[in-house]
Amino acid sequence: TAVTTETGSPLAAQFEHLWRTWGGPELVQEYRFHPVRKWRLDYYHAPTKTAVELEGGLYSNGRHTRASGYQGDIDKYNAAAMLGITVLRLGTGQVDHQHVTEIIDYIKAKEPQP
């Protein structure tokens, strides 16, 4: 099992490589989760209602750290929570073996057992 496609982001490519390497379950990329807003989650595991968001640009004044982008993320993550979606976030420097395997283990533990 693996992520379906790779994106152009180096952070996403690193995440996807680690996800495949450590046997992470199938994820949907750019999952549109909200019935009205056009918000998308970077990666989504439907059976456990778990999302993984990559927060790049933390040290380069990226969108996630500027006030309007940060507030937009708050709205998006609150809306996801209200829909019962757990959002797990990885920042720059956290897309590594430790953090990715923690998320894989979390999702596998939440998966419905046959």
Number of C-alpha atoms within 10 A of each C-alpha: 12 17 18 11 10 14 12 7 10 11 20 19 15 13 22 22 14 19 24 14 13 15 12 20 16 17 23 17 19 14 17 16 18 14 7 7 10 10 19 16 21 18 23 25 19 14 12 17 17 21 26 19 18 20 21 22 14 14 10 9 10 13 16 20 17 12 10 11 13 14 13 15 17 13 13 20 20 15 16 21 13 10 12 12 19 18 19 13 15 19 15 13 12 16 23 14 13 9 16 20 18 11 19 16 14 13 19 14 11 13 14 9 6 3
